[in-house]
Amino acid sequence: MLTCDICREEVMLEEDMKTHLLLSHLESDLRCPLCCRSAASYDELCFHVTSAHPEEPQRAQGPDHLTSGCSAPNAGGGDSKRPRTSGSTWDTDGEATPTCSSGRPTQTDTSDGRCSSRGPETRPESAGSCNEDRNETTSEQLRSSSRKGDANSPNLTSTVPVGPPLTRPVLPERLLSCPMCDLVCSSSFILQEHVELHLQDQGSDEGSLQDTCSPAMTSAEASCLSGARSFKCPMCSSVCSDSSSLQEHVELHLDQGAAVDGAGSSDLRLATQLQQEEQRRRREEAQQEREEFRKLQKQFGLDGRGGYRRQMERTMERAVARGLLAPADFHCKRAELMESLSSGADDGGTRTQGVLRSLSDFYQTEVRDCVHVWLSADTDHYCSSGGDKGWGCGYRNLQMMLSSLQSLDAYTPVLQERTVPSIPRLQSMIEEAWKEGLDPHGASHFDQRLQGTRAWIGATEIYSLLTSLRIRARIMDFHQPTGPGDTHPCLFDWVKQYFCQSSRSSRLPPRLIQTSLPPLYLQHQGHSRSIVGLEQRKNGSLCLLLLDPGSSSSDTGKLLSRDTISTAIRQIRKFPRSLKNKQYQVVAAEGVLSADERQISILNSRTLRAERIP
């Protein structure tokens, strides 16, 4: 239990005692100890004492007496039994008149509120010395009380004037608490001075702290001040008693931080290394993709190296450089090339005619091991030239099919041109079919452009061109092997059914069946050929007869001679074991479309699908 030294009130906690002293004694009843002037706050009282009485005498008393030179009357007023204190006298009006230690009364100057002696203007030296000493004691005691913030200390009790309440009403003031200790006060001036004491001279130890204290400060005051100057760690919530302990504590934080930084640097290096490896791997993958894409562009003729015309000119230039072609012949051939390109018709330089007639004669007279042989309508063979070598097989097979269609009366109404188009002209015709709405997906694959390129074409482009010419076309997709050894027996069976549709009579078909059907376009990965016939052997096996654009005109010409046809025909025979690609596609022309049927085929080609077998 704590007891107030002023009013003897008992409280439980030290914090409650501080609040009691502040509200009951420090703020509610403040008067100047030298001139008994009332003050609204402790801040105002300190300012008045330091400014109005810089040299007035002040005698320090013991802890049981007040050090102020006057005492205010009680709250009731007019009581003649007022307590007397040394150094002051009471006048007839009940006002306390402060006196110097020599006993001379003093008067208050109304101009500035200072106390002046009523005696002679000249004072003895001893009086001045007394005033200076006592003024220093009062200022030091006030500062000491503001430093400590301890309401129970004797000095704080001695500086609190005891008397009646102020003659003017005291407004309630906002309480301010020190952010570094438990002090609570209402004056910002006192709080600022108190906090500055916390902040100044943090590097000094406790001995230096004692040197800065006033000699009149008691051990309790020094202990309170030392407790207020605790050192809080800026990196955690720990509180140290002195600066050296705080320094050691902070150094431990820094050492741990350095260790963490070292581990963090190692992690950062590892993360950076992993990131660099990932970026290098991505660059390599991107480079590999670009290389593969360039290879595909080159393979499919989309690398911007020019089309049929440019390749033909370079081929002739190389022939001139090697001495295989005279300069005069070069200019003649170049002129013929320009004329063919301008007319849109193939120049016939790679065409071989009469192949099917020669095969028909051969099977009628020479072959004895075949039960049945089916041949397509008359078809001319077109081989690759210097202008399309390596990429023109699809166009050459299309030329073979068109040469056969032009010879059939059923397709005469839709084929106005009686000549086979050149490769650049076929490219233009396919582009026109795309513009009509055929196969938009395939058109986007070629970016709507074939002319001037070496782009490969396949079954869908053949279908688009035939449909635009009002020729009914079908795409059969043999998407997987159906026989032993990755063979395609279903393909051979379907080709047999195709050729047998022209001889569905009850009579036994003859050994040689010359049909009026156009050849079939056969596509597989990387190449295409034309099916112009089918053999059925005595053992039941089937054999396709294929014309290859890759065969030269001289090799195909051997089929026209009776002396060489028996040997040359081996090159065009293909048994099931010879066709082992994973997938094959066949395009068949099967009649003429009406205008409405053509429009329906154009609409259906937006999602073009082949007939899959099986």
PLY file of the C-alpha trace (Angstrom):
ply
format ascii 1.0
element vertex 614
property float x
property float y
property float z
element edge 613
property int vertex1
property int vertex2
end_header
0.00 0.00 0.00
1.38 3.46 -0.96
0.62 6.68 1.02
0.64 10.18 -0.44
3.15 12.39 1.39
0.95 15.44 0.85
-2.61 14.36 1.69
-1.85 10.95 3.23
-4.24 9.21 0.82
-3.54 5.55 0.31
-3.47 3.85 -3.06
-2.59 0.33 -4.20
-0.29 0.79 -7.22
2.57 3.07 -8.06
0.88 4.09 -11.32
-2.21 5.15 -9.35
0.03 7.21 -7.02
1.58 9.02 -10.00
-1.83 9.79 -11.40
-3.07 10.97 -7.96
-0.15 13.33 -7.49
-0.50 14.66 -11.01
-4.23 15.31 -10.88
-4.72 16.16 -7.17
-1.61 18.15 -6.35
0.49 18.92 -9.43
-2.18 20.21 -11.83
-5.16 21.22 -9.66
-3.42 23.64 -7.23
-0.33 25.38 -8.65
1.08 28.63 -7.24
4.47 30.31 -7.57
6.65 29.50 -4.52
8.18 33.01 -4.68
5.26 35.35 -5.43
2.19 33.14 -4.90
1.01 33.77 -8.46
-1.50 31.20 -9.69
-0.63 28.94 -12.64
-2.90 26.97 -14.92
-0.39 24.16 -15.44
2.94 22.96 -14.27
4.46 24.07 -17.56
3.22 27.62 -16.97
4.51 27.57 -13.38
8.01 26.48 -14.50
8.07 29.14 -17.17
7.01 31.81 -14.63
9.65 30.83 -12.06
12.52 30.71 -14.56
11.55 34.00 -16.23
10.18 36.15 -13.36
12.54 35.10 -10.54
15.91 34.32 -12.06
17.79 35.67 -9.00
15.25 35.54 -6.11
16.34 33.65 -2.98
14.90 30.24 -2.30
15.63 28.23 0.77
15.44 24.50 0.53
13.58 22.78 3.31
13.46 19.22 4.45
11.12 16.69 3.04
8.50 17.58 5.68
8.35 21.31 4.71
7.67 23.10 1.44
10.51 24.98 -0.25
8.21 27.62 -1.74
8.33 31.04 -0.11
4.57 31.39 0.28
1.58 29.35 1.25
-1.91 29.86 -0.12
-4.94 30.11 2.15
-7.33 27.27 2.59
-10.28 26.74 0.32
-12.61 28.44 2.78
-10.56 31.69 2.83
-10.30 34.29 5.68
-9.01 31.80 8.22
-6.66 33.61 10.67
-5.04 30.36 11.66
-2.94 29.95 8.59
0.24 27.94 8.73
3.35 29.99 8.61
6.41 29.08 6.65
9.86 30.50 6.94
10.69 33.22 4.50
7.13 34.63 4.13
4.71 36.88 6.07
0.98 37.42 5.78
-0.53 40.86 5.25
-3.90 42.09 6.47
-5.66 41.12 3.23
-4.78 37.49 3.66
-2.11 37.61 0.96
1.24 36.03 1.56
4.14 38.40 1.08
7.41 36.65 0.38
10.49 37.87 2.22
14.17 37.35 1.75
16.16 35.36 4.22
17.27 38.64 5.80
13.68 39.34 6.79
13.04 42.31 4.43
9.62 42.27 2.81
9.35 42.26 -0.98
6.83 43.82 -3.30
5.49 42.60 -6.65
6.10 44.72 -9.68
2.85 44.94 -11.58
4.61 45.60 -14.83
6.35 42.22 -15.23
5.33 40.27 -12.15
8.86 40.28 -10.65
9.46 40.55 -6.90
11.63 43.47 -5.83
12.93 44.46 -2.40
11.21 47.29 -0.50
14.46 48.27 1.02
17.33 50.28 -0.48
18.27 49.64 -4.15
21.75 48.53 -3.11
21.84 45.01 -1.65
24.65 43.41 0.31
26.82 40.92 -1.54
25.74 38.12 0.77
22.12 38.63 -0.19
22.94 38.34 -3.88
24.94 35.18 -3.27
22.04 33.73 -1.37
19.67 34.51 -4.20
21.89 32.87 -6.79
22.36 29.72 -4.77
18.71 29.37 -3.98
17.67 30.11 -7.54
20.01 27.38 -8.80
18.59 24.96 -6.28
15.03 25.73 -7.36
15.81 25.35 -11.07
17.73 22.17 -10.48
14.93 20.76 -8.35
12.38 21.59 -11.05
14.48 19.97 -13.71
15.11 16.99 -11.46
11.40 16.54 -10.89
10.75 16.70 -14.62
13.47 14.16 -15.29
12.29 11.63 -12.77
8.57 11.62 -13.22
8.37 9.86 -9.81
5.62 11.28 -7.65
6.91 9.55 -4.51
10.36 11.13 -4.50
11.04 13.73 -1.76
12.16 16.48 -4.16
8.96 16.21 -6.20
6.98 16.51 -2.97
8.98 19.54 -1.90
8.33 21.40 -5.12
4.56 20.88 -5.05
2.88 23.89 -3.45
0.19 23.12 -0.93
-2.80 25.41 -0.64
-6.33 26.09 -1.70
-7.55 25.56 -5.25
-6.79 28.13 -7.92
-8.91 31.25 -7.96
-9.66 30.63 -11.67
-11.17 27.40 -13.11
-8.71 24.86 -14.38
-9.54 23.37 -17.76
-8.99 19.64 -18.18
-5.79 18.91 -20.09
-4.85 15.95 -22.29
-2.46 13.52 -20.61
0.74 12.74 -22.44
2.77 9.60 -21.78
6.47 9.10 -22.38
7.11 6.60 -25.25
10.24 5.33 -23.47
9.09 4.93 -19.85
5.94 5.06 -17.67
5.87 8.84 -17.06
2.48 10.54 -17.60
2.18 14.32 -17.78
-0.04 16.97 -19.29
2.64 19.40 -20.48
4.28 18.94 -23.87
7.21 21.09 -22.69
7.97 18.75 -19.79
7.49 15.69 -21.97
9.90 17.07 -24.59
12.58 17.78 -22.02
12.01 14.36 -20.48
12.34 12.53 -23.82
15.46 14.52 -24.71
17.07 13.18 -21.56
16.33 9.67 -22.83
17.91 10.35 -26.18
21.03 12.28 -25.24
24.31 10.63 -24.44
23.25 7.01 -25.10
26.85 5.94 -25.45
27.76 6.91 -21.89
27.76 4.29 -19.10
26.16 4.51 -15.66
29.16 6.31 -14.19
28.89 9.05 -16.75
25.20 9.22 -16.03
25.90 9.88 -12.35
28.35 12.66 -13.29
25.65 14.49 -15.23
23.28 14.46 -12.23
23.06 17.39 -9.89
24.94 17.09 -6.59
21.70 17.80 -4.78
20.01 14.80 -6.49
19.30 11.99 -4.12
20.10 8.36 -4.73
16.41 7.63 -5.26
16.30 10.27 -7.99
19.41 8.85 -9.66
17.95 5.36 -9.47
14.71 6.59 -11.03
16.59 8.36 -13.78
18.72 5.28 -14.45
15.60 3.14 -14.70
14.06 5.61 -17.15
17.16 5.44 -19.36
16.73 1.81 -20.29
18.03 0.78 -23.72
15.69 -0.98 -26.07
17.02 -3.10 -28.91
16.12 -1.56 -32.30
15.86 -5.06 -33.85
13.70 -6.86 -31.29
11.70 -6.17 -28.10
14.58 -6.81 -25.66
15.48 -4.07 -23.14
19.04 -3.64 -21.82
20.13 -1.82 -18.69
23.15 -0.08 -20.22
24.62 0.77 -23.60
27.36 -1.85 -23.49
24.84 -4.65 -23.02
22.79 -3.20 -25.84
25.84 -3.10 -28.10
26.66 -6.76 -27.43
23.04 -7.70 -27.98
22.87 -5.87 -31.32
26.17 -7.42 -32.43
24.61 -10.86 -31.92
21.80 -9.79 -34.23
24.30 -8.63 -36.83
26.32 -11.84 -36.61
23.18 -13.91 -37.13
22.16 -11.61 -39.99
25.55 -12.09 -41.62
25.15 -15.85 -41.37
21.67 -15.61 -42.86
23.00 -13.30 -45.59
25.69 -15.87 -46.38
23.10 -18.63 -46.70
20.90 -16.29 -48.70
23.79 -15.50 -51.04
24.34 -19.21 -51.58
20.65 -19.70 -52.33
20.73 -16.71 -54.64
23.70 -18.10 -56.54
21.95 -21.44 -56.89
18.75 -19.79 -58.07
20.68 -17.67 -60.54
22.50 -20.73 -61.86
19.25 -22.63 -62.29
17.69 -19.67 -64.05
20.63 -19.36 -66.42
20.49 -23.09 -67.21
16.77 -22.83 -67.89
17.30 -19.85 -70.18
20.09 -21.67 -72.02
17.90 -24.75 -72.43
15.07 -22.63 -73.80
17.40 -20.89 -76.23
18.67 -24.25 -77.46
15.13 -25.55 -77.87
14.10 -22.41 -79.71
17.15 -22.69 -81.97
16.38 -26.34 -82.67
12.76 -25.50 -83.47
13.88 -22.78 -85.87
16.25 -25.18 -87.60
13.55 -27.82 -87.94
11.09 -25.24 -89.18
13.57 -24.03 -91.79
14.11 -27.62 -92.91
10.37 -28.13 -93.24
10.07 -24.86 -95.14
12.82 -25.95 -97.47
11.34 -29.42 -97.83
7.87 -28.13 -98.63
9.05 -25.21 -100.76
8.05 -22.38 -98.40
11.52 -20.96 -97.83
11.14 -18.10 -100.33
13.66 -19.43 -102.84
11.26 -18.85 -105.72
8.99 -21.14 -107.70
9.02 -23.08 -110.93
10.33 -20.28 -113.12
13.21 -19.27 -110.87
14.33 -22.88 -110.35
14.20 -23.57 -114.11
16.36 -20.54 -114.87
18.95 -21.56 -112.26
19.04 -25.08 -113.65
19.75 -23.78 -117.15
22.38 -21.36 -115.79
24.20 -24.20 -114.09
24.05 -26.21 -117.32
25.64 -23.30 -119.18
28.32 -22.99 -116.50
29.19 -26.67 -116.83
29.30 -26.51 -120.60
26.27 -28.76 -121.02
24.20 -26.02 -122.65
25.32 -23.42 -125.13
24.51 -19.78 -124.37
22.40 -19.55 -127.54
20.40 -22.60 -126.54
19.97 -21.10 -123.09
18.29 -18.02 -124.50
16.09 -20.11 -126.79
14.93 -22.35 -123.95
14.35 -19.36 -121.73
12.15 -17.77 -124.39
10.16 -21.00 -124.70
9.76 -21.08 -120.94
8.38 -17.54 -120.87
5.96 -18.38 -123.69
4.72 -21.50 -121.90
4.24 -19.62 -118.64
2.33 -16.84 -120.35
0.00 -19.30 -122.13
-0.62 -21.42 -119.03
-0.15 -24.69 -120.96
2.55 -27.22 -120.27
5.29 -27.21 -122.89
5.23 -31.04 -123.09
8.95 -31.33 -122.45
8.43 -34.04 -119.83
5.38 -35.80 -121.33
5.41 -39.42 -122.57
2.35 -40.49 -124.58
1.00 -43.96 -125.49
2.00 -45.72 -122.27
-1.43 -47.34 -121.66
-1.73 -48.55 -125.28
1.69 -50.17 -125.02
0.71 -51.88 -121.75
-2.52 -53.14 -123.31
-0.63 -54.73 -126.17
1.87 -56.29 -123.79
-0.76 -57.95 -121.57
-2.64 -59.32 -124.59
0.38 -61.07 -126.08
3.13 -61.59 -123.53
1.82 -62.10 -120.00
0.78 -65.63 -119.07
0.82 -65.63 -115.18
-2.01 -63.10 -114.73
-5.65 -64.14 -114.42
-7.04 -60.62 -114.84
-5.54 -57.23 -115.67
-7.42 -53.91 -115.32
-6.11 -50.76 -117.03
-7.29 -47.16 -116.72
-8.18 -44.87 -119.61
-5.38 -43.54 -121.76
-3.00 -41.52 -119.62
0.13 -39.56 -120.45
3.14 -39.76 -118.17
4.61 -36.48 -116.85
7.94 -36.55 -115.08
9.73 -33.89 -113.06
11.88 -31.30 -114.81
14.61 -28.92 -113.80
11.98 -26.43 -112.65
10.11 -28.69 -110.19
12.57 -31.39 -109.22
12.20 -32.30 -105.57
8.73 -30.84 -105.00
6.54 -31.13 -108.13
5.32 -34.75 -107.89
1.80 -33.72 -106.80
1.45 -31.35 -109.78
2.79 -33.98 -112.18
0.29 -36.60 -110.97
-2.47 -34.02 -111.34
-1.35 -33.47 -114.94
-1.55 -37.24 -115.56
-5.12 -37.32 -114.21
-6.18 -34.29 -116.26
-4.65 -35.80 -119.42
-6.83 -38.87 -118.90
-9.99 -36.85 -118.07
-9.57 -34.79 -121.22
-9.67 -37.99 -123.29
-13.02 -39.07 -121.80
-16.25 -37.77 -123.26
-18.01 -37.77 -119.87
-15.75 -34.94 -118.64
-15.66 -32.88 -121.83
-18.44 -30.45 -120.71
-16.49 -29.33 -117.64
-13.00 -29.31 -119.16
-13.05 -26.52 -121.68
-9.30 -26.44 -122.11
-7.96 -29.24 -124.28
-4.39 -28.79 -123.08
-2.82 -29.83 -119.82
-2.01 -26.78 -117.64
1.58 -26.04 -116.57
2.63 -26.16 -112.95
2.37 -22.37 -112.40
-1.10 -22.49 -113.98
-2.14 -25.36 -111.68
-0.97 -23.32 -108.69
-3.13 -20.44 -109.86
-6.15 -22.73 -110.33
-5.81 -24.10 -106.78
-5.65 -20.56 -105.39
-8.85 -19.73 -107.29
-10.53 -22.79 -105.75
-9.55 -21.54 -102.28
-11.06 -18.15 -103.03
-14.35 -19.88 -103.83
-14.37 -21.30 -100.27
-12.92 -24.76 -100.81
-10.78 -26.19 -98.00
-10.23 -22.99 -95.98
-8.05 -24.88 -93.50
-5.67 -26.01 -96.23
-5.64 -22.52 -97.72
-4.56 -21.03 -94.37
-1.79 -23.63 -94.18
-0.28 -22.19 -97.37
-1.20 -18.63 -96.42
-3.53 -18.52 -99.46
-0.56 -18.56 -101.82
1.09 -21.17 -104.06
2.32 -19.19 -107.06
5.98 -18.36 -106.93
6.65 -21.04 -104.28
7.87 -24.61 -104.22
5.14 -25.75 -101.89
4.14 -29.38 -101.98
0.52 -30.27 -102.56
-1.38 -33.38 -101.51
-4.72 -35.12 -101.70
-6.77 -32.21 -100.32
-5.40 -29.77 -102.93
-6.19 -32.29 -105.70
-9.71 -32.62 -104.29
-10.17 -28.82 -104.17
-9.09 -28.35 -107.80
-11.27 -31.18 -109.14
-14.30 -29.90 -107.19
-13.81 -26.38 -108.55
-13.84 -27.94 -112.06
-17.19 -29.64 -111.22
-15.61 -33.09 -111.02
-16.87 -35.32 -108.22
-13.92 -36.48 -106.16
-13.47 -38.78 -103.17
-10.61 -39.09 -100.71
-10.04 -42.54 -99.24
-7.80 -42.65 -96.19
-6.01 -45.92 -95.39
-4.72 -44.57 -92.09
-3.15 -47.72 -90.70
-1.74 -51.04 -91.91
-4.22 -53.91 -92.04
-1.99 -56.82 -93.06
1.09 -58.66 -91.83
4.38 -56.83 -92.12
2.66 -53.38 -92.02
1.04 -53.98 -95.41
-2.24 -52.56 -96.72
-4.32 -55.34 -98.29
-7.45 -53.19 -97.87
-5.93 -50.67 -100.26
-5.44 -53.32 -102.93
-8.97 -54.63 -102.44
-10.46 -51.17 -102.76
-8.50 -50.50 -106.00
-9.83 -53.78 -107.41
-13.40 -52.75 -106.59
-12.79 -49.40 -108.29
-11.68 -50.97 -111.56
-14.27 -53.73 -111.43
-17.18 -51.28 -111.43
-17.01 -51.04 -115.24
-17.40 -54.83 -115.78
-20.18 -56.00 -113.47
-21.75 -58.49 -115.85
-22.62 -62.07 -115.14
-20.14 -63.28 -117.67
-16.62 -64.13 -116.65
-14.45 -61.05 -117.30
-11.71 -61.42 -119.87
-8.09 -61.52 -118.92
-7.51 -57.88 -119.97
-10.11 -55.24 -119.06
-9.54 -51.83 -120.63
-11.68 -49.45 -118.57
-12.82 -45.89 -119.19
-11.87 -44.83 -115.68
-9.27 -42.16 -114.97
-6.17 -43.14 -112.96
-6.11 -42.89 -109.17
-3.98 -40.40 -107.27
-1.96 -42.25 -104.57
-0.41 -40.13 -101.80
1.89 -41.15 -98.98
4.41 -39.36 -96.82
6.84 -37.40 -98.98
5.73 -38.64 -102.42
2.79 -39.37 -104.70
2.18 -41.61 -107.75
-0.62 -42.54 -110.14
-2.36 -45.95 -110.20
-3.06 -46.84 -113.84
-3.83 -50.58 -113.53
-4.11 -53.70 -111.40
-2.94 -57.28 -111.88
-4.52 -60.36 -110.32
-2.15 -63.33 -110.33
-3.05 -67.02 -110.51
-2.25 -67.42 -106.80
-4.82 -64.70 -105.97
-2.31 -61.95 -105.10
-2.83 -58.42 -106.39
-0.28 -56.08 -107.94
-0.66 -52.33 -108.62
0.66 -50.64 -111.76
2.07 -47.23 -110.82
3.41 -44.38 -112.95
5.98 -42.43 -110.97
6.76 -38.74 -111.71
10.22 -39.48 -110.39
10.95 -41.75 -113.34
12.65 -39.98 -116.20
11.24 -39.73 -119.71
13.88 -42.17 -120.96
12.95 -44.79 -118.37
9.24 -44.43 -119.13
9.98 -44.58 -122.87
11.20 -48.14 -122.40
7.58 -49.13 -121.83
6.86 -48.16 -125.46
9.34 -50.63 -126.97
8.55 -54.33 -127.35
12.18 -55.12 -126.68
12.38 -53.37 -123.32
8.82 -53.41 -121.96
9.17 -56.80 -120.29
12.07 -55.42 -118.23
10.68 -51.89 -117.74
7.32 -53.14 -116.49
9.02 -54.43 -113.35
9.57 -50.82 -112.31
5.86 -50.04 -112.28
4.64 -53.22 -110.56
4.04 -52.82 -106.81
3.05 -55.78 -104.65
1.64 -55.40 -101.09
5.09 -55.93 -99.57
6.33 -52.91 -101.54
3.84 -50.46 -99.92
4.77 -50.29 -96.25
4.19 -46.68 -95.39
2.04 -46.11 -92.35
-0.67 -44.19 -94.18
-1.91 -43.88 -97.76
-4.54 -41.63 -99.31
-6.29 -42.18 -102.64
-8.15 -39.52 -104.67
-10.65 -40.82 -107.24
-12.58 -38.86 -109.90
-16.07 -40.30 -110.17
-18.19 -38.24 -112.54
-19.42 -34.69 -113.02
-21.12 -32.46 -110.44
-24.13 -30.31 -111.09
-24.03 -26.66 -110.05
-25.98 -27.39 -106.85
-23.87 -30.41 -106.02
-20.74 -28.35 -106.54
-22.00 -25.72 -104.10
-22.80 -28.38 -101.53
-19.29 -29.84 -101.94
-17.81 -26.38 -101.37
-19.77 -26.01 -98.13
-18.82 -29.50 -96.96
-15.14 -28.81 -97.63
-15.07 -26.33 -94.75
-14.63 -29.39 -92.57
-13.04 -31.66 -95.14
-12.93 -35.28 -94.05
-11.67 -38.36 -95.86
-13.40 -41.72 -95.88
-11.34 -43.81 -93.50
-10.70 -47.47 -94.24
-10.91 -49.51 -92.17
0 1
1 2
2 3
3 4
4 5
5 6
6 7
7 8
8 9
9 10
10 11
11 12
12 13
13 14
14 15
15 16
16 17
17 18
18 19
19 20
20 21
21 22
22 23
23 24
24 25
25 26
26 27
27 28
28 29
29 30
30 31
31 32
32 33
33 34
34 35
35 36
36 37
37 38
38 39
39 40
40 41
41 42
42 43
43 44
44 45
45 46
46 47
47 48
48 49
49 50
50 51
51 52
52 53
53 54
54 55
55 56
56 57
57 58
58 59
59 60
60 61
61 62
62 63
63 64
64 65
65 66
66 67
67 68
68 69
69 70
70 71
71 72
72 73
73 74
74 75
75 76
76 77
77 78
78 79
79 80
80 81
81 82
82 83
83 84
84 85
85 86
86 87
87 88
88 89
89 90
90 91
91 92
92 93
93 94
94 95
95 96
96 97
97 98
98 99
99 100
100 101
101 102
102 103
103 104
104 105
105 106
106 107
107 108
108 109
109 110
110 111
111 112
112 113
113 114
114 115
115 116
116 117
117 118
118 119
119 120
120 121
121 122
122 123
123 124
124 125
125 126
126 127
127 128
128 129
129 130
130 131
131 132
132 133
133 134
134 135
135 136
136 137
137 138
138 139
139 140
140 141
141 142
142 143
143 144
144 145
145 146
146 147
147 148
148 149
149 150
150 151
151 152
152 153
153 154
154 155
155 156
156 157
157 158
158 159
159 160
160 161
161 162
162 163
163 164
164 165
165 166
166 167
167 168
168 169
169 170
170 171
171 172
172 173
173 174
174 175
175 176
176 177
177 178
178 179
179 180
180 181
181 182
182 183
183 184
184 185
185 186
186 187
187 188
188 189
189 190
190 191
191 192
192 193
193 194
194 195
195 196
196 197
197 198
198 199
199 200
200 201
201 202
202 203
203 204
204 205
205 206
206 207
207 208
208 209
209 210
210 211
211 212
212 213
213 214
214 215
215 216
216 217
217 218
218 219
219 220
220 221
221 222
222 223
223 224
224 225
225 226
226 227
227 228
228 229
229 230
230 231
231 232
232 233
233 234
234 235
235 236
236 237
237 238
238 239
239 240
240 241
241 242
242 243
243 244
244 245
245 246
246 247
247 248
248 249
249 250
250 251
251 252
252 253
253 254
254 255
255 256
256 257
257 258
258 259
259 260
260 261
261 262
262 263
263 264
264 265
265 266
266 267
267 268
268 269
269 270
270 271
271 272
272 273
273 274
274 275
275 276
276 277
277 278
278 279
279 280
280 281
281 282
282 283
283 284
284 285
285 286
286 287
287 288
288 289
289 290
290 291
291 292
292 293
293 294
294 295
295 296
296 297
297 298
298 299
299 300
300 301
301 302
302 303
303 304
304 305
305 306
306 307
307 308
308 309
309 310
310 311
311 312
312 313
313 314
314 315
315 316
316 317
317 318
318 319
319 320
320 321
321 322
322 323
323 324
324 325
325 326
326 327
327 328
328 329
329 330
330 331
331 332
332 333
333 334
334 335
335 336
336 337
337 338
338 339
339 340
340 341
341 342
342 343
343 344
344 345
345 346
346 347
347 348
348 349
349 350
350 351
351 352
352 353
353 354
354 355
355 356
356 357
357 358
358 359
359 360
360 361
361 362
362 363
363 364
364 365
365 366
366 367
367 368
368 369
369 370
370 371
371 372
372 373
373 374
374 375
375 376
376 377
377 378
378 379
379 380
380 381
381 382
382 383
383 384
384 385
385 386
386 387
387 388
388 389
389 390
390 391
391 392
392 393
393 394
394 395
395 396
396 397
397 398
398 399
399 400
400 401
401 402
402 403
403 404
404 405
405 406
406 407
407 408
408 409
409 410
410 411
411 412
412 413
413 414
414 415
415 416
416 417
417 418
418 419
419 420
420 421
421 422
422 423
423 424
424 425
425 426
426 427
427 428
428 429
429 430
430 431
431 432
432 433
433 434
434 435
435 436
436 437
437 438
438 439
439 440
440 441
441 442
442 443
443 444
444 445
445 446
446 447
447 448
448 449
449 450
450 451
451 452
452 453
453 454
454 455
455 456
456 457
457 458
458 459
459 460
460 461
461 462
462 463
463 464
464 465
465 466
466 467
467 468
468 469
469 470
470 471
471 472
472 473
473 474
474 475
475 476
476 477
477 478
478 479
479 480
480 481
481 482
482 483
483 484
484 485
485 486
486 487
487 488
488 489
489 490
490 491
491 492
492 493
493 494
494 495
495 496
496 497
497 498
498 499
499 500
500 501
501 502
502 503
503 504
504 505
505 506
506 507
507 508
508 509
509 510
510 511
511 512
512 513
513 514
514 515
515 516
516 517
517 518
518 519
519 520
520 521
521 522
522 523
523 524
524 525
525 526
526 527
527 528
528 529
529 530
530 531
531 532
532 533
533 534
534 535
535 536
536 537
537 538
538 539
539 540
540 541
541 542
542 543
543 544
544 545
545 546
546 547
547 548
548 549
549 550
550 551
551 552
552 553
553 554
554 555
555 556
556 557
557 558
558 559
559 560
560 561
561 562
562 563
563 564
564 565
565 566
566 567
567 568
568 569
569 570
570 571
571 572
572 573
573 574
574 575
575 576
576 577
577 578
578 579
579 580
580 581
581 582
582 583
583 584
584 585
585 586
586 587
587 588
588 589
589 590
590 591
591 592
592 593
593 594
594 595
595 596
596 597
597 598
598 599
599 600
600 601
601 602
602 603
603 604
604 605
605 606
606 607
607 608
608 609
609 610
610 611
611 612
612 613
